[in-house]
């Protein structure tokens, strides 16, 4: 899967984005499974909205909530590092 446009140099810290991406999946647990049990396993399609905190050559770090009370040392919650190769759609919101 490839992105329609490059990220590095295009997306900036503080940009607000809507992302659709595909995540890894597991049935969980530590037991052996039969073929019929794992045949229905599918990668989940995820939707995320958040502010770009950092972009690297391989991933983007998105945060959903920011506390800007101290602008010199803000706090964040809901951080998600998403590999760029997993992203199927992106839209800048502002």
N, CA, C and O atoms as a CHARMM CRD file, in Angstrom:
* protein
*
  376
    1    1 UNK  N      0.84000  -1.17000   0.00000 PROA 1      0.00000
    2    1 UNK  CA     0.00000   0.00000   0.00000 PROA 1      0.00000
    3    1 UNK  C      0.89200   1.24300   0.00000 PROA 1      0.00000
    4    1 UNK  O      1.84400   1.31800   0.77800 PROA 1      0.00000
    5    2 UNK  N      0.60600   2.18300  -0.83300 PROA 2      0.00000
    6    2 UNK  CA     1.41200   3.39900  -0.83800 PROA 2      0.00000
    7    2 UNK  C      0.50300   4.61600  -0.73600 PROA 2      0.00000
    8    2 UNK  O     -0.66900   4.58300  -1.11300 PROA 2      0.00000
    9    3 UNK  N      1.07800   5.67600  -0.22100 PROA 3      0.00000
   10    3 UNK  CA     0.33200   6.91900  -0.06800 PROA 3      0.00000
   11    3 UNK  C      0.26500   7.64700  -1.40400 PROA 3      0.00000
   12    3 UNK  O      1.19100   7.54900  -2.20900 PROA 3      0.00000
   13    4 UNK  N     -0.81800   8.37500  -1.64700 PROA 4      0.00000
   14    4 UNK  CA    -0.92100   9.12000  -2.89500 PROA 4      0.00000
   15    4 UNK  C      0.08400  10.27000  -2.97800 PROA 4      0.00000
   16    4 UNK  O      0.47900  10.66000  -4.07600 PROA 4      0.00000
   17    5 UNK  N      0.49600  10.80500  -1.85800 PROA 5      0.00000
   18    5 UNK  CA     1.45600  11.91100  -1.84400 PROA 5      0.00000
   19    5 UNK  C      2.44600  11.69600  -0.71500 PROA 5      0.00000
   20    5 UNK  O      2.11600  11.01200   0.25500 PROA 5      0.00000
   21    6 UNK  N      3.64700  12.25200  -0.80300 PROA 6      0.00000
   22    6 UNK  CA     4.62300  12.06400   0.26400 PROA 6      0.00000
   23    6 UNK  C      4.21800  12.80100   1.53600 PROA 6      0.00000
   24    6 UNK  O      3.43300  13.74800   1.49800 PROA 6      0.00000
   25    7 UNK  N      4.76200  12.35400   2.65400 PROA 7      0.00000
   26    7 UNK  CA     4.47100  12.98000   3.94400 PROA 7      0.00000
   27    7 UNK  C      5.54300  13.97500   4.33000 PROA 7      0.00000
   28    7 UNK  O      5.24900  15.13500   4.62000 PROA 7      0.00000
   29    8 UNK  N      6.78600  13.52600   4.33400 PROA 8      0.00000
   30    8 UNK  CA     7.88400  14.37700   4.79800 PROA 8      0.00000
   31    8 UNK  C      7.97500  15.59900   3.90300 PROA 8      0.00000
   32    8 UNK  O      8.05700  15.47800   2.68000 PROA 8      0.00000
   33    9 UNK  N      7.96100  16.77700   4.51400 PROA 9      0.00000
   34    9 UNK  CA     7.99500  18.02700   3.76800 PROA 9      0.00000
   35    9 UNK  C      6.62000  18.56300   3.41800 PROA 9      0.00000
   36    9 UNK  O      6.48500  19.74400   3.10000 PROA 9      0.00000
   37   10 UNK  N      5.59300  17.71800   3.47000 PROA 10     0.00000
   38   10 UNK  CA     4.23300  18.15000   3.14000 PROA 10     0.00000
   39   10 UNK  C      3.38600  18.34900   4.39000 PROA 10     0.00000
   40   10 UNK  O      2.63500  19.32000   4.48400 PROA 10     0.00000
   41   11 UNK  N      3.50100  17.44700   5.33800 PROA 11     0.00000
   42   11 UNK  CA     2.70600  17.49100   6.56500 PROA 11     0.00000
   43   11 UNK  C      3.56000  18.10300   7.66400 PROA 11     0.00000
   44   11 UNK  O      4.71300  17.71800   7.85700 PROA 11     0.00000
   45   12 UNK  N      2.97400  19.07300   8.39200 PROA 12     0.00000
   46   12 UNK  CA     3.73900  19.78200   9.41200 PROA 12     0.00000
   47   12 UNK  C      3.17900  19.51600  10.80600 PROA 12     0.00000
   48   12 UNK  O      2.00300  19.19500  10.97600 PROA 12     0.00000
   49   13 UNK  N      4.05100  19.65900  11.78900 PROA 13     0.00000
   50   13 UNK  CA     3.64100  19.54900  13.18200 PROA 13     0.00000
   51   13 UNK  C      2.52800  20.56100  13.45400 PROA 13     0.00000
   52   13 UNK  O      2.63300  21.72800  13.07700 PROA 13     0.00000
   53   14 UNK  N      1.46600  20.10400  14.10800 PROA 14     0.00000
   54   14 UNK  CA     0.33000  20.96800  14.42700 PROA 14     0.00000
   55   14 UNK  C     -0.80400  20.88100  13.43100 PROA 14     0.00000
   56   14 UNK  O     -1.90400  21.35200  13.72200 PROA 14     0.00000
   57   15 UNK  N     -0.57600  20.28700  12.25100 PROA 15     0.00000
   58   15 UNK  CA    -1.66000  20.08800  11.28500 PROA 15     0.00000
   59   15 UNK  C     -2.67200  19.09300  11.85400 PROA 15     0.00000
   60   15 UNK  O     -2.29100  18.12000  12.50500 PROA 15     0.00000
   61   16 UNK  N     -3.95300  19.33800  11.61000 PROA 16     0.00000
   62   16 UNK  CA    -5.02000  18.44700  12.05100 PROA 16     0.00000
   63   16 UNK  C     -5.42600  17.55900  10.88000 PROA 16     0.00000
   64   16 UNK  O     -5.75300  18.05900   9.80400 PROA 16     0.00000
   65   17 UNK  N     -5.40600  16.22500  11.08900 PROA 17     0.00000
   66   17 UNK  CA    -5.68200  15.27600  10.00600 PROA 17     0.00000
   67   17 UNK  C     -6.71200  14.23600  10.39200 PROA 17     0.00000
   68   17 UNK  O     -6.83000  13.84400  11.55300 PROA 17     0.00000
   69   18 UNK  N     -7.46300  13.79400   9.37400 PROA 18     0.00000
   70   18 UNK  CA    -8.31000  12.60600   9.44100 PROA 18     0.00000
   71   18 UNK  C     -7.53800  11.52400   8.68800 PROA 18     0.00000
   72   18 UNK  O     -7.14100  11.72900   7.54100 PROA 18     0.00000
   73   19 UNK  N     -7.32400  10.37000   9.33100 PROA 19     0.00000
   74   19 UNK  CA    -6.58000   9.27900   8.71400 PROA 19     0.00000
   75   19 UNK  C     -7.41400   8.00900   8.70700 PROA 19     0.00000
   76   19 UNK  O     -8.14900   7.73300   9.65500 PROA 19     0.00000
   77   20 UNK  N     -7.29800   7.24500   7.64200 PROA 20     0.00000
   78   20 UNK  CA    -7.81800   5.87900   7.61100 PROA 20     0.00000
   79   20 UNK  C     -6.60900   4.98900   7.42800 PROA 20     0.00000
   80   20 UNK  O     -5.74400   5.26100   6.59500 PROA 20     0.00000
   81   21 UNK  N     -6.55200   3.91100   8.21700 PROA 21     0.00000
   82   21 UNK  CA    -5.39400   3.03100   8.15400 PROA 21     0.00000
   83   21 UNK  C     -5.77500   1.61500   8.55300 PROA 21     0.00000
   84   21 UNK  O     -6.81200   1.38200   9.17400 PROA 21     0.00000
   85   22 UNK  N     -4.92200   0.68100   8.18500 PROA 22     0.00000
   86   22 UNK  CA    -5.15000  -0.73000   8.46700 PROA 22     0.00000
   87   22 UNK  C     -4.19600  -1.15600   9.57400 PROA 22     0.00000
   88   22 UNK  O     -2.99200  -0.91400   9.49400 PROA 22     0.00000
   89   23 UNK  N     -4.73900  -1.79000  10.60400 PROA 23     0.00000
   90   23 UNK  CA    -3.94800  -2.20900  11.76200 PROA 23     0.00000
   91   23 UNK  C     -3.69700  -3.71200  11.71400 PROA 23     0.00000
   92   23 UNK  O     -4.36700  -4.43700  10.97900 PROA 23     0.00000
   93   24 UNK  N     -2.74800  -4.16300  12.48400 PROA 24     0.00000
   94   24 UNK  CA    -2.49900  -5.59300  12.65800 PROA 24     0.00000
   95   24 UNK  C     -3.60000  -6.18800  13.52900 PROA 24     0.00000
   96   24 UNK  O     -4.29300  -5.46100  14.24200 PROA 24     0.00000
   97   25 UNK  N     -3.76000  -7.50500  13.47200 PROA 25     0.00000
   98   25 UNK  CA    -4.81600  -8.15500  14.24600 PROA 25     0.00000
   99   25 UNK  C     -4.32400  -9.49300  14.78700 PROA 25     0.00000
  100   25 UNK  O     -3.42900 -10.12200  14.22400 PROA 25     0.00000
  101   26 UNK  N     -4.92800  -9.90500  15.88400 PROA 26     0.00000
  102   26 UNK  CA    -4.67700 -11.21100  16.48600 PROA 26     0.00000
  103   26 UNK  C     -5.94400 -11.66300  17.19400 PROA 26     0.00000
  104   26 UNK  O     -6.78800 -10.84700  17.56300 PROA 26     0.00000
  105   27 UNK  N     -6.06500 -12.95100  17.37500 PROA 27     0.00000
  106   27 UNK  CA    -7.18200 -13.47100  18.16000 PROA 27     0.00000
  107   27 UNK  C     -6.86500 -13.42700  19.64900 PROA 27     0.00000
  108   27 UNK  O     -7.74600 -13.64900  20.47900 PROA 27     0.00000
  109   28 UNK  N     -5.62800 -13.14400  19.98800 PROA 28     0.00000
  110   28 UNK  CA    -5.22900 -13.04700  21.38300 PROA 28     0.00000
  111   28 UNK  C     -5.06100 -14.40800  22.03700 PROA 28     0.00000
  112   28 UNK  O     -5.33300 -15.44500  21.43300 PROA 28     0.00000
  113   29 UNK  N     -4.61400 -14.38200  23.26400 PROA 29     0.00000
  114   29 UNK  CA    -4.43200 -15.61900  24.00400 PROA 29     0.00000
  115   29 UNK  C     -3.11200 -16.30100  23.66700 PROA 29     0.00000
  116   29 UNK  O     -2.30800 -15.78200  22.89300 PROA 29     0.00000
  117   30 UNK  N     -2.90600 -17.45700  24.25400 PROA 30     0.00000
  118   30 UNK  CA    -1.65100 -18.19100  24.08100 PROA 30     0.00000
  119   30 UNK  C     -1.88600 -19.63600  23.67200 PROA 30     0.00000
  120   30 UNK  O     -0.99000 -20.46900  23.81400 PROA 30     0.00000
  121   31 UNK  N     -3.05500 -19.94400  23.17600 PROA 31     0.00000
  122   31 UNK  CA    -3.35700 -21.32500  22.82200 PROA 31     0.00000
  123   31 UNK  C     -3.21900 -21.54300  21.31100 PROA 31     0.00000
  124   31 UNK  O     -3.27700 -20.60300  20.51800 PROA 31     0.00000
  125   32 UNK  N     -3.03600 -22.80900  20.94400 PROA 32     0.00000
  126   32 UNK  CA    -3.00300 -23.18600  19.53300 PROA 32     0.00000
  127   32 UNK  C     -4.40700 -23.06400  18.96500 PROA 32     0.00000
  128   32 UNK  O     -5.38900 -23.28800  19.67300 PROA 32     0.00000
  129   33 UNK  N     -4.50600 -22.70600  17.68300 PROA 33     0.00000
  130   33 UNK  CA    -5.81600 -22.54300  17.04400 PROA 33     0.00000
  131   33 UNK  C     -5.91700 -23.42900  15.80800 PROA 33     0.00000
  132   33 UNK  O     -4.92200 -23.72000  15.14400 PROA 33     0.00000
  133   34 UNK  N     -7.10900 -23.83600  15.52800 PROA 34     0.00000
  134   34 UNK  CA    -7.37100 -24.62500  14.32400 PROA 34     0.00000
  135   34 UNK  C     -7.55300 -23.68300  13.14600 PROA 34     0.00000
  136   34 UNK  O     -7.88100 -22.51000  13.32100 PROA 34     0.00000
  137   35 UNK  N     -7.34000 -24.20200  11.95300 PROA 35     0.00000
  138   35 UNK  CA    -7.43800 -23.40800  10.72300 PROA 35     0.00000
  139   35 UNK  C     -8.77600 -22.68300  10.64000 PROA 35     0.00000
  140   35 UNK  O     -8.81600 -21.50400  10.28900 PROA 35     0.00000
  141   36 UNK  N     -9.85700 -23.36200  10.95300 PROA 36     0.00000
  142   36 UNK  CA   -11.18500 -22.74100  10.83800 PROA 36     0.00000
  143   36 UNK  C    -11.33400 -21.53400  11.77100 PROA 36     0.00000
  144   36 UNK  O    -12.10500 -20.61700  11.49000 PROA 36     0.00000
  145   37 UNK  N    -10.59100 -21.54200  12.87700 PROA 37     0.00000
  146   37 UNK  CA   -10.66300 -20.42400  13.82800 PROA 37     0.00000
  147   37 UNK  C     -9.95600 -19.17900  13.30700 PROA 37     0.00000
  148   37 UNK  O    -10.40000 -18.05800  13.55300 PROA 37     0.00000
  149   38 UNK  N     -8.86100 -19.37700  12.59100 PROA 38     0.00000
  150   38 UNK  CA    -8.08900 -18.20800  12.14400 PROA 38     0.00000
  151   38 UNK  C     -8.44800 -17.73500  10.74100 PROA 38     0.00000
  152   38 UNK  O     -8.05100 -16.64000  10.34100 PROA 38     0.00000
  153   39 UNK  N     -9.19100 -18.54000   9.98800 PROA 39     0.00000
  154   39 UNK  CA    -9.54300 -18.15400   8.61700 PROA 39     0.00000
  155   39 UNK  C    -10.35400 -16.86800   8.53800 PROA 39     0.00000
  156   39 UNK  O    -10.27300 -16.16000   7.53400 PROA 39     0.00000
  157   40 UNK  N    -11.12300 -16.54900   9.55300 PROA 40     0.00000
  158   40 UNK  CA   -11.96700 -15.35300   9.50400 PROA 40     0.00000
  159   40 UNK  C    -11.25900 -14.09700  10.01600 PROA 40     0.00000
  160   40 UNK  O    -11.82700 -13.00600   9.96200 PROA 40     0.00000
  161   41 UNK  N    -10.03100 -14.23800  10.50900 PROA 41     0.00000
  162   41 UNK  CA    -9.30100 -13.08500  11.04200 PROA 41     0.00000
  163   41 UNK  C     -9.01100 -12.08000   9.92800 PROA 41     0.00000
  164   41 UNK  O     -8.50300 -12.44900   8.87000 PROA 41     0.00000
  165   42 UNK  N     -9.33500 -10.81100  10.17200 PROA 42     0.00000
  166   42 UNK  CA    -9.10600  -9.74500   9.20400 PROA 42     0.00000
  167   42 UNK  C     -8.45000  -8.56000   9.89000 PROA 42     0.00000
  168   42 UNK  O     -8.67800  -8.30400  11.07200 PROA 42     0.00000
  169   43 UNK  N     -7.64000  -7.84600   9.13900 PROA 43     0.00000
  170   43 UNK  CA    -7.02500  -6.63500   9.66500 PROA 43     0.00000
  171   43 UNK  C     -8.10300  -5.56200   9.82300 PROA 43     0.00000
  172   43 UNK  O     -8.86400  -5.32300   8.88500 PROA 43     0.00000
  173   44 UNK  N     -8.18700  -4.91200  10.98400 PROA 44     0.00000
  174   44 UNK  CA    -9.21200  -3.88200  11.17900 PROA 44     0.00000
  175   44 UNK  C     -8.87200  -2.59100  10.42600 PROA 44     0.00000
  176   44 UNK  O     -7.71000  -2.19500  10.33000 PROA 44     0.00000
  177   45 UNK  N     -9.90200  -1.95500   9.90300 PROA 45     0.00000
  178   45 UNK  CA    -9.76100  -0.65900   9.23600 PROA 45     0.00000
  179   45 UNK  C    -10.10100   0.41200  10.26800 PROA 45     0.00000
  180   45 UNK  O    -11.21000   0.44300  10.80100 PROA 45     0.00000
  181   46 UNK  N     -9.13300   1.29200  10.54700 PROA 46     0.00000
  182   46 UNK  CA    -9.22400   2.24800  11.63800 PROA 46     0.00000
  183   46 UNK  C     -9.38200   3.66600  11.09200 PROA 46     0.00000
  184   46 UNK  O     -8.85200   3.99400  10.03000 PROA 46     0.00000
  185   47 UNK  N    -10.10700   4.49400  11.81900 PROA 47     0.00000
  186   47 UNK  CA   -10.21800   5.92700  11.52000 PROA 47     0.00000
  187   47 UNK  C     -9.67700   6.69200  12.71300 PROA 47     0.00000
  188   47 UNK  O    -10.04800   6.41600  13.85400 PROA 47     0.00000
  189   48 UNK  N     -8.80300   7.65000  12.45500 PROA 48     0.00000
  190   48 UNK  CA    -8.19500   8.44500  13.51300 PROA 48     0.00000
  191   48 UNK  C     -8.22100   9.91000  13.11900 PROA 48     0.00000
  192   48 UNK  O     -7.96200  10.25400  11.96600 PROA 48     0.00000
  193   49 UNK  N     -8.53500  10.77700  14.08100 PROA 49     0.00000
  194   49 UNK  CA    -8.43700  12.22200  13.89500 PROA 49     0.00000
  195   49 UNK  C     -7.48900  12.74100  14.96100 PROA 49     0.00000
  196   49 UNK  O     -7.62400  12.40800  16.13900 PROA 49     0.00000
  197   50 UNK  N     -6.52700  13.56000  14.54400 PROA 50     0.00000
  198   50 UNK  CA    -5.61500  14.11000  15.53100 PROA 50     0.00000
  199   50 UNK  C     -4.63400  15.08900  14.92000 PROA 50     0.00000
  200   50 UNK  O     -4.56800  15.28300  13.70600 PROA 50     0.00000
  201   51 UNK  N     -3.87100  15.70100  15.82400 PROA 51     0.00000
  202   51 UNK  CA    -2.85100  16.66400  15.41900 PROA 51     0.00000
  203   51 UNK  C     -1.53300  15.94100  15.18900 PROA 51     0.00000
  204   51 UNK  O     -1.15000  15.06400  15.96200 PROA 51     0.00000
  205   52 UNK  N     -0.85300  16.31500  14.13100 PROA 52     0.00000
  206   52 UNK  CA     0.45700  15.75000  13.83600 PROA 52     0.00000
  207   52 UNK  C      1.45100  16.29700  14.85200 PROA 52     0.00000
  208   52 UNK  O      1.59200  17.51000  15.00800 PROA 52     0.00000
  209   53 UNK  N      2.13000  15.40200  15.53100 PROA 53     0.00000
  210   53 UNK  CA     3.16100  15.80400  16.48300 PROA 53     0.00000
  211   53 UNK  C      4.54900  15.65200  15.86000 PROA 53     0.00000
  212   53 UNK  O      5.43200  16.48000  16.08100 PROA 53     0.00000
  213   54 UNK  N      4.73100  14.56900  15.06900 PROA 54     0.00000
  214   54 UNK  CA     6.02700  14.31800  14.45700 PROA 54     0.00000
  215   54 UNK  C      5.84000  13.44100  13.23100 PROA 54     0.00000
  216   54 UNK  O      4.98600  12.55500  13.21700 PROA 54     0.00000
  217   55 UNK  N      6.64700  13.69200  12.19700 PROA 55     0.00000
  218   55 UNK  CA     6.65700  12.86600  10.99600 PROA 55     0.00000
  219   55 UNK  C      8.07900  12.37900  10.77800 PROA 55     0.00000
  220   55 UNK  O      9.02700  13.16100  10.84100 PROA 55     0.00000
  221   56 UNK  N      8.22700  11.07100  10.51900 PROA 56     0.00000
  222   56 UNK  CA     9.52600  10.51500  10.16900 PROA 56     0.00000
  223   56 UNK  C      9.42800   9.92400   8.76600 PROA 56     0.00000
  224   56 UNK  O      8.38300  10.01700   8.12300 PROA 56     0.00000
  225   57 UNK  N     10.49700   9.32400   8.29700 PROA 57     0.00000
  226   57 UNK  CA    10.46300   8.67900   6.98100 PROA 57     0.00000
  227   57 UNK  C      9.53500   7.47100   6.95900 PROA 57     0.00000
  228   57 UNK  O      9.11500   7.03700   5.88600 PROA 57     0.00000
  229   58 UNK  N      9.20600   6.91800   8.13400 PROA 58     0.00000
  230   58 UNK  CA     8.43200   5.68100   8.17600 PROA 58     0.00000
  231   58 UNK  C      7.10400   5.77500   8.91300 PROA 58     0.00000
  232   58 UNK  O      6.26900   4.88100   8.77900 PROA 58     0.00000
  233   59 UNK  N      6.88300   6.84500   9.69600 PROA 59     0.00000
  234   59 UNK  CA     5.66500   6.90000  10.51100 PROA 59     0.00000
  235   59 UNK  C      5.26500   8.33300  10.82500 PROA 59     0.00000
  236   59 UNK  O      6.02400   9.28000  10.61800 PROA 59     0.00000
  237   60 UNK  N      4.04200   8.45500  11.33200 PROA 60     0.00000
  238   60 UNK  CA     3.53500   9.74900  11.78300 PROA 60     0.00000
  239   60 UNK  C      3.00800   9.56600  13.20000 PROA 60     0.00000
  240   60 UNK  O      2.30700   8.59600  13.48900 PROA 60     0.00000
  241   61 UNK  N      3.34700  10.49900  14.07800 PROA 61     0.00000
  242   61 UNK  CA     2.86300  10.48200  15.45500 PROA 61     0.00000
  243   61 UNK  C      1.72600  11.48700  15.56500 PROA 61     0.00000
  244   61 UNK  O      1.91200  12.68800  15.36700 PROA 61     0.00000
  245   62 UNK  N      0.53800  10.96600  15.88700 PROA 62     0.00000
  246   62 UNK  CA    -0.68300  11.76400  16.00100 PROA 62     0.00000
  247   62 UNK  C     -1.08200  11.81800  17.47500 PROA 62     0.00000
  248   62 UNK  O     -0.95000  10.82300  18.18700 PROA 62     0.00000
  249   63 UNK  N     -1.56400  12.96100  17.93400 PROA 63     0.00000
  250   63 UNK  CA    -2.12300  13.06800  19.28500 PROA 63     0.00000
  251   63 UNK  C     -3.55300  13.57100  19.18200 PROA 63     0.00000
  252   63 UNK  O     -3.86800  14.42100  18.34900 PROA 63     0.00000
  253   64 UNK  N     -4.42300  13.03000  20.04600 PROA 64     0.00000
  254   64 UNK  CA    -5.83700  13.41100  19.96600 PROA 64     0.00000
  255   64 UNK  C     -6.18100  14.56600  20.88900 PROA 64     0.00000
  256   64 UNK  O     -7.17100  15.26200  20.66200 PROA 64     0.00000
  257   65 UNK  N     -5.37600  14.78300  21.93500 PROA 65     0.00000
  258   65 UNK  CA    -5.69800  15.81000  22.91400 PROA 65     0.00000
  259   65 UNK  C     -4.42000  16.51500  23.35800 PROA 65     0.00000
  260   65 UNK  O     -3.40100  15.87200  23.61300 PROA 65     0.00000
  261   66 UNK  N     -4.48500  17.85600  23.44700 PROA 66     0.00000
  262   66 UNK  CA    -3.33800  18.64000  23.88100 PROA 66     0.00000
  263   66 UNK  C     -3.76400  19.58800  24.99200 PROA 66     0.00000
  264   66 UNK  O     -4.82100  20.21300  24.91000 PROA 66     0.00000
  265   67 UNK  N     -2.94200  19.69500  26.02900 PROA 67     0.00000
  266   67 UNK  CA    -3.14200  20.67600  27.09200 PROA 67     0.00000
  267   67 UNK  C     -2.10700  21.76900  26.86400 PROA 67     0.00000
  268   67 UNK  O     -0.91400  21.55100  27.07700 PROA 67     0.00000
  269   68 UNK  N     -2.55400  22.93200  26.43700 PROA 68     0.00000
  270   68 UNK  CA    -1.65400  24.03000  26.09500 PROA 68     0.00000
  271   68 UNK  C     -1.58700  25.07700  27.19600 PROA 68     0.00000
  272   68 UNK  O     -1.24000  26.23000  26.94000 PROA 68     0.00000
  273   69 UNK  N     -1.92200  24.67700  28.42400 PROA 69     0.00000
  274   69 UNK  CA    -1.85300  25.60100  29.55300 PROA 69     0.00000
  275   69 UNK  C     -0.46200  26.22100  29.65600 PROA 69     0.00000
  276   69 UNK  O     -0.32400  27.42600  29.86400 PROA 69     0.00000
  277   70 UNK  N      0.56200  25.38800  29.51000 PROA 70     0.00000
  278   70 UNK  CA     1.94700  25.86200  29.49400 PROA 70     0.00000
  279   70 UNK  C      2.47400  25.64500  28.08000 PROA 70     0.00000
  280   70 UNK  O      2.90500  24.54100  27.74600 PROA 70     0.00000
  281   71 UNK  N      2.44800  26.67200  27.25300 PROA 71     0.00000
  282   71 UNK  CA     2.84700  26.52800  25.85300 PROA 71     0.00000
  283   71 UNK  C      4.31800  26.17600  25.69300 PROA 71     0.00000
  284   71 UNK  O      4.71600  25.69000  24.63500 PROA 71     0.00000
  285   72 UNK  N      5.14000  26.41000  26.72200 PROA 72     0.00000
  286   72 UNK  CA     6.54500  26.01200  26.65900 PROA 72     0.00000
  287   72 UNK  C      6.73000  24.52600  26.93300 PROA 72     0.00000
  288   72 UNK  O      7.74400  23.94700  26.54300 PROA 72     0.00000
  289   73 UNK  N      5.76200  23.90400  27.59900 PROA 73     0.00000
  290   73 UNK  CA     5.84900  22.49100  27.93600 PROA 73     0.00000
  291   73 UNK  C      4.45200  21.87200  27.90500 PROA 73     0.00000
  292   73 UNK  O      3.92500  21.50100  28.95400 PROA 73     0.00000
  293   74 UNK  N      3.83400  21.75100  26.70500 PROA 74     0.00000
  294   74 UNK  CA     2.46900  21.22600  26.62400 PROA 74     0.00000
  295   74 UNK  C      2.41500  19.74400  27.00400 PROA 74     0.00000
  296   74 UNK  O      3.42300  19.03900  26.95600 PROA 74     0.00000
  297   75 UNK  N      1.22700  19.29300  27.37900 PROA 75     0.00000
  298   75 UNK  CA     0.99100  17.88100  27.69100 PROA 75     0.00000
  299   75 UNK  C      0.09600  17.28500  26.61500 PROA 75     0.00000
  300   75 UNK  O     -0.70800  17.98600  26.00200 PROA 75     0.00000
  301   76 UNK  N      0.24500  15.98000  26.39200 PROA 76     0.00000
  302   76 UNK  CA    -0.50200  15.29100  25.33700 PROA 76     0.00000
  303   76 UNK  C     -1.16400  14.04300  25.89300 PROA 76     0.00000
  304   76 UNK  O     -0.70700  13.46900  26.88100 PROA 76     0.00000
  305   77 UNK  N     -2.25200  13.63000  25.24300 PROA 77     0.00000
  306   77 UNK  CA    -2.94200  12.38700  25.56700 PROA 77     0.00000
  307   77 UNK  C     -3.42900  11.78400  24.26300 PROA 77     0.00000
  308   77 UNK  O     -3.72800  12.50700  23.31300 PROA 77     0.00000
  309   78 UNK  N     -3.51100  10.46700  24.21300 PROA 78     0.00000
  310   78 UNK  CA    -4.03800   9.78800  23.02900 PROA 78     0.00000
  311   78 UNK  C     -3.04900   9.75600  21.88800 PROA 78     0.00000
  312   78 UNK  O     -3.41600   9.97900  20.73400 PROA 78     0.00000
  313   79 UNK  N     -1.79200   9.48000  22.20400 PROA 79     0.00000
  314   79 UNK  CA    -0.76700   9.43300  21.15800 PROA 79     0.00000
  315   79 UNK  C     -0.84700   8.11500  20.38700 PROA 79     0.00000
  316   79 UNK  O     -1.12500   7.06300  20.96300 PROA 79     0.00000
  317   80 UNK  N     -0.59900   8.18600  19.07300 PROA 80     0.00000
  318   80 UNK  CA    -0.64200   7.00600  18.20700 PROA 80     0.00000
  319   80 UNK  C      0.42700   7.16100  17.13300 PROA 80     0.00000
  320   80 UNK  O      0.35900   8.07400  16.31100 PROA 80     0.00000
  321   81 UNK  N      1.42200   6.26300  17.14000 PROA 81     0.00000
  322   81 UNK  CA     2.44500   6.24500  16.09900 PROA 81     0.00000
  323   81 UNK  C      1.96400   5.27400  15.02500 PROA 81     0.00000
  324   81 UNK  O      1.84200   4.07500  15.27700 PROA 81     0.00000
  325   82 UNK  N      1.69300   5.79000  13.83000 PROA 82     0.00000
  326   82 UNK  CA     1.12000   4.99300  12.75100 PROA 82     0.00000
  327   82 UNK  C      2.15600   4.86100  11.63900 PROA 82     0.00000
  328   82 UNK  O      2.64000   5.87100  11.12800 PROA 82     0.00000
  329   83 UNK  N      2.50400   3.63100  11.25500 PROA 83     0.00000
  330   83 UNK  CA     3.41500   3.45500  10.11600 PROA 83     0.00000
  331   83 UNK  C      2.77600   4.01200   8.83800 PROA 83     0.00000
  332   83 UNK  O      1.60000   3.76400   8.57400 PROA 83     0.00000
  333   84 UNK  N      3.54400   4.75700   8.05300 PROA 84     0.00000
  334   84 UNK  CA     3.01100   5.38100   6.84300 PROA 84     0.00000
  335   84 UNK  C      2.45500   4.35100   5.86500 PROA 84     0.00000
  336   84 UNK  O      1.47700   4.62100   5.16600 PROA 84     0.00000
  337   85 UNK  N      3.06800   3.17900   5.81200 PROA 85     0.00000
  338   85 UNK  CA     2.60900   2.13700   4.89100 PROA 85     0.00000
  339   85 UNK  C      1.24100   1.57500   5.23400 PROA 85     0.00000
  340   85 UNK  O      0.62500   0.91100   4.40100 PROA 85     0.00000
  341   86 UNK  N      0.75000   1.82700   6.44700 PROA 86     0.00000
  342   86 UNK  CA    -0.57100   1.34400   6.86600 PROA 86     0.00000
  343   86 UNK  C     -1.68000   2.33200   6.52500 PROA 86     0.00000
  344   86 UNK  O     -2.85700   1.97400   6.56400 PROA 86     0.00000
  345   87 UNK  N     -1.32000   3.56800   6.19300 PROA 87     0.00000
  346   87 UNK  CA    -2.32200   4.60900   5.94800 PROA 87     0.00000
  347   87 UNK  C     -2.86200   4.49200   4.53100 PROA 87     0.00000
  348   87 UNK  O     -2.10500   4.48800   3.56000 PROA 87     0.00000
  349   88 UNK  N     -4.17800   4.39600   4.42900 PROA 88     0.00000
  350   88 UNK  CA    -4.82200   4.24700   3.12100 PROA 88     0.00000
  351   88 UNK  C     -5.47100   5.54300   2.63500 PROA 88     0.00000
  352   88 UNK  O     -5.72300   5.70400   1.44100 PROA 88     0.00000
  353   89 UNK  N     -5.74300   6.47000   3.56800 PROA 89     0.00000
  354   89 UNK  CA    -6.38400   7.73500   3.19100 PROA 89     0.00000
  355   89 UNK  C     -6.00600   8.79500   4.21200 PROA 89     0.00000
  356   89 UNK  O     -5.92500   8.50800   5.40700 PROA 89     0.00000
  357   90 UNK  N     -5.77300  10.02200   3.75000 PROA 90     0.00000
  358   90 UNK  CA    -5.52300  11.12900   4.68000 PROA 90     0.00000
  359   90 UNK  C     -6.20700  12.37600   4.13500 PROA 90     0.00000
  360   90 UNK  O     -6.29500  12.58200   2.92500 PROA 90     0.00000
  361   91 UNK  N     -6.69000  13.20500   5.06400 PROA 91     0.00000
  362   91 UNK  CA    -7.32600  14.46700   4.67100 PROA 91     0.00000
  363   91 UNK  C     -6.98900  15.51400   5.72100 PROA 91     0.00000
  364   91 UNK  O     -7.24600  15.31900   6.90900 PROA 91     0.00000
  365   92 UNK  N     -6.41800  16.61800   5.27900 PROA 92     0.00000
  366   92 UNK  CA    -6.10300  17.69800   6.19600 PROA 92     0.00000
  367   92 UNK  C     -7.40000  18.41200   6.55900 PROA 92     0.00000
  368   92 UNK  O     -8.17200  18.80100   5.68300 PROA 92     0.00000
  369   93 UNK  N     -7.63000  18.58000   7.85900 PROA 93     0.00000
  370   93 UNK  CA    -8.83400  19.24300   8.33200 PROA 93     0.00000
  371   93 UNK  C     -8.62600  20.73000   8.57000 PROA 93     0.00000
  372   93 UNK  O     -9.54600  21.52600   8.38300 PROA 93     0.00000
  373   94 UNK  N     -7.41800  21.10700   8.98300 PROA 94     0.00000
  374   94 UNK  CA    -7.05900  22.51700   9.09100 PROA 94     0.00000
  375   94 UNK  C     -5.59200  22.64700   9.40700 PROA 94     0.00000
  376   94 UNK  O     -5.08600  23.76100   9.54000 PROA 94     0.00000
